[in-house]
Amino acid sequence: MSDYYAETLDLPLFRRTDPVTSKIAGSAARQFKGEHERRIIQALAAGPAHRDEIARRAGMTRDAVWRRLAAMERGGLIEKAGMARGDSGLKQAVYQALTTQK
């Protein structure tokens, strides 16, 4: 028998011995992730952009955007559309949305 449980399919796995606050934090993290993805998709609705521009449009940090991009690409929400120089002068991938969300 596994040491991991989930009260519903929408909650992350947790151990029976985890404190309630850990379970709540896990649920909040899932909601936060969804909000970030929604904001990135909305930012890309204005057109393709590199990470720095996405962060500006979405009102997020570059690191927060960077942490979401690979998973969103694997999930088929966005795709790479080329390369461009970011604010640092280094080349960055340019992304475009594959879906639109309201």
C-alpha positions in Angstrom: 0.0 0.0 0.0 1.3 3.4 -0.9 2.2 6.1 1.7 0.7 8.7 -0.6 -2.9 9.8 -0.8 -5.1 12.3 -2.6 -8.5 13.4 -1.3 -9.6 14.2 -4.9 -8.0 14.0 -8.3 -7.5 17.8 -8.2 -5.1 17.7 -5.3 -1.5 16.8 -5.4 -0.3 13.6 -3.7 0.5 13.8 0.0 1.5 11.6 2.8 -0.9 10.7 5.6 1.6 12.2 8.0 1.9 15.5 6.2 0.5 18.5 8.2 -2.7 20.1 6.9 -0.8 23.2 6.0 1.3 21.2 3.5 -1.9 19.9 1.9 -3.3 23.4 1.6 0.0 24.8 0.2 0.0 22.0 -2.5 -3.5 23.0 -3.5 -2.6 26.7 -3.6 0.4 26.0 -5.7 -1.7 24.3 -8.4 -4.0 27.3 -8.6 -1.0 29.7 -8.7 0.4 27.7 -11.6 -2.9 28.0 -13.5 -3.0 31.7 -13.0 0.6 32.1 -14.3 -0.2 30.1 -17.4 -3.4 32.1 -18.0 -1.4 35.4 -17.8 1.3 34.1 -20.1 -1.3 33.0 -22.8 -2.9 36.5 -22.5 0.5 38.2 -22.9 1.1 36.1 -26.1 -2.3 37.0 -27.5 -0.6 40.4 -28.3 1.8 38.5 -30.5 5.0 36.4 -30.3 7.5 37.5 -27.6 10.7 36.4 -25.8 10.8 35.7 -22.1 11.6 39.3 -21.0 8.7 40.8 -23.1 6.3 38.1 -21.9 7.2 39.0 -18.3 6.5 42.7 -19.0 3.2 42.0 -20.7 2.0 39.6 -18.0 3.3 41.6 -15.0 5.4 38.7 -13.8 9.1 38.2 -13.1 11.3 36.8 -15.8 12.1 33.8 -13.5 8.4 33.1 -13.0 7.8 33.1 -16.7 10.9 31.0 -17.4 9.7 28.3 -14.9 6.4 27.9 -16.8 7.5 28.0 -20.5 8.9 24.5 -20.9 5.9 22.9 -19.3 3.5 25.0 -21.4 5.4 24.0 -24.5 5.2 20.3 -23.6 1.5 20.8 -22.9 0.9 22.2 -26.4 -0.1 25.7 -25.2 2.8 27.5 -26.7 5.5 26.9 -29.3 8.9 28.4 -30.2 8.6 30.8 -33.1 12.2 31.9 -33.5 15.0 33.7 -31.6 15.5 37.3 -30.6 17.7 39.3 -28.3 16.3 39.8 -24.9 16.9 42.8 -22.5 20.2 41.3 -21.5 21.4 41.3 -25.1 21.5 37.5 -25.2 19.5 35.5 -27.6 16.2 34.1 -26.2 13.6 31.9 -27.8 10.5 33.7 -29.0 7.2 32.0 -28.1 3.7 32.2 -29.6 0.4 30.9 -28.2 -1.2 27.9 -29.8 -4.5 28.5 -28.0 -6.5 31.5 -26.9 -8.1 31.9 -23.5 -10.5 34.5 -22.2 
